[in-house]
Amino acid sequence: MRNAIIILPLLLAACGGGDGIEKQVRDPETGETTTVRAGSGVKAPDNLPVYAPIYRGATIETSITNGAGAGKGLISFSVTEDPQTIIDFYRKRGADAGLKVMTEATVGGARMLAMGGEGDGSAAMQVTVTTDEEEAGLTRVSLVYVAPDGDPPEG
């Protein structure tokens, strides 16, 4: 996942404009494949866990997933909703799935919520929400999720 986040800007710059892109990148050290999708028409990944759904009415802008069937990824999307309402939505979904709040913070105009289970390899998610300074009423969301080791995605 760390490598995917680092290479995302490079991939987007290399692909230029257009309706949408899909690129697969293989980590030479681990052999893990990362799929990056960006632009118009990006669909929700198949590996979303039940506690980390795409917020209703959202427009997905970027999706990064690792490996075939691996339950981890990063999604960015925009929505016309109050930032606190979005944080509350994900806090409830996480709590319903047994996740506990690990960190919650507000820094400037950004709000962040991180939730997780107990121990290594457990379920986790982090939601970062900011208001778009250029487009009134638009909220940008970044959602990072990890399904428990060995559990198939449920969402």
Secondary structure by P-SEA (a helix, b strand, c coil): caaaaaaaaaaaaaaccccbbbbbbbcccccbbbbbbbcccccccccccccccccccccccbbbbcccccccbbbbbcccccaaaaaaaaaaaaaaacccccbbbbcccbbbbbbbccccccccbbbbbbcccccccbbbbbbbbcccccccccc
